[in-house]
Amino acid sequence: MSKKINSQEFNDEVLDSDEIVLVDFYADWCGPCRMLAPIMDEISEQHKVFKVNVDEEEELAYKYGIMSIPCVISFKDKKEYKRFVGLASKDTILELLK
C-alpha cells in the first residue's frame, strides 16, 4: 500500500532515496484520484510509492507545479525524473520508472 507523506517527510522519503520513487499527488474529493489509488497500491508492492494530498500539502503542490490531479511524478537523483497527469493504466505508470 502506498504511504501518505507530508512535506516534512518528503525529503527523507523521496529526495534522499537511492532508488526511483513515485509520488501520487491527489485529493480525497478527486474521482480519478480514487480510481488510480488501487493501481498505485499494486505498484507499491514492488516499488517505492508515496501519496501527497494537495489540499493538505499546498506548498509541495506549488513547488512541483501541480495544476491538475491526479499527477504522478517519479523522482530520481534528488529531482523530478518523469511526470504523468490524469488517470493512467498500470503500464503507463510503470513507464515513469524506466
PLY file of the C-alpha trace (Angstrom):
ply
format ascii 1.0
element vertex 98
property float x
property float y
property float z
element edge 97
property int vertex1
property int vertex2
end_header
0.00 0.00 0.00
1.30 3.43 -0.88
2.16 5.59 2.13
0.80 9.09 2.62
3.56 11.58 3.44
3.73 15.25 4.34
6.22 17.95 3.42
8.45 17.15 6.43
8.82 13.53 5.30
9.21 14.35 1.61
12.97 14.99 1.64
13.81 11.85 3.60
11.41 9.50 1.81
11.61 10.86 -1.75
14.57 13.11 -2.46
17.10 11.22 -0.32
16.13 7.81 -1.72
18.72 5.78 -3.61
16.06 4.39 -5.95
13.42 5.87 -8.24
10.37 6.89 -6.22
6.80 7.51 -7.42
4.75 10.26 -5.80
0.99 10.43 -6.39
-0.29 13.97 -5.88
-4.02 13.58 -5.17
-7.06 14.89 -3.29
-9.74 12.95 -1.42
-12.55 14.59 -3.44
-10.99 13.71 -6.81
-12.78 10.85 -8.63
-9.92 9.96 -10.99
-7.55 10.01 -7.99
-9.71 7.41 -6.23
-9.72 5.31 -9.40
-5.92 5.49 -9.61
-5.37 4.55 -5.95
-5.68 0.74 -6.38
-3.19 0.84 -9.27
-0.72 2.80 -7.17
-1.22 0.39 -4.25
-0.48 -2.55 -6.56
2.68 -0.87 -7.87
3.77 -0.13 -4.29
4.16 -3.87 -3.68
7.37 -3.79 -5.75
8.38 -0.11 -5.87
8.57 2.90 -3.54
5.27 4.78 -3.86
4.09 7.71 -1.78
0.96 9.86 -1.78
0.75 13.60 -1.18
-2.64 15.19 -0.52
-2.55 18.52 -2.39
-5.19 20.05 -0.10
-3.08 19.34 2.98
0.33 19.99 1.40
-0.30 23.07 -0.73
3.33 24.19 -0.53
4.60 20.92 -2.04
1.95 21.04 -4.74
3.01 24.59 -5.59
6.71 23.72 -5.54
6.19 20.96 -8.13
3.71 22.92 -10.24
0.74 20.63 -9.69
-2.06 22.17 -11.75
-4.22 19.07 -12.31
-4.68 15.85 -10.38
-4.02 13.03 -10.26
-0.40 13.81 -11.06
2.21 11.09 -10.65
5.84 12.18 -10.61
8.87 9.91 -10.49
11.92 11.22 -8.68
15.48 10.09 -9.36
18.76 11.52 -8.07
17.02 14.13 -5.87
14.95 15.67 -8.69
11.89 15.16 -10.85
12.52 12.50 -13.47
9.19 11.95 -15.30
5.56 13.02 -14.87
2.10 11.91 -15.93
-1.09 13.89 -15.33
-4.52 12.26 -15.29
-5.88 8.76 -14.87
-3.42 6.22 -16.24
-3.05 2.49 -16.67
-0.59 0.46 -14.63
1.68 0.13 -17.68
1.73 3.90 -18.19
2.66 4.48 -14.55
5.38 1.83 -14.71
6.94 3.71 -17.65
7.72 6.52 -15.19
10.18 4.13 -13.51
12.21 3.38 -16.65
0 1
1 2
2 3
3 4
4 5
5 6
6 7
7 8
8 9
9 10
10 11
11 12
12 13
13 14
14 15
15 16
16 17
17 18
18 19
19 20
20 21
21 22
22 23
23 24
24 25
25 26
26 27
27 28
28 29
29 30
30 31
31 32
32 33
33 34
34 35
35 36
36 37
37 38
38 39
39 40
40 41
41 42
42 43
43 44
44 45
45 46
46 47
47 48
48 49
49 50
50 51
51 52
52 53
53 54
54 55
55 56
56 57
57 58
58 59
59 60
60 61
61 62
62 63
63 64
64 65
65 66
66 67
67 68
68 69
69 70
70 71
71 72
72 73
73 74
74 75
75 76
76 77
77 78
78 79
79 80
80 81
81 82
82 83
83 84
84 85
85 86
86 87
87 88
88 89
89 90
90 91
91 92
92 93
93 94
94 95
95 96
96 97
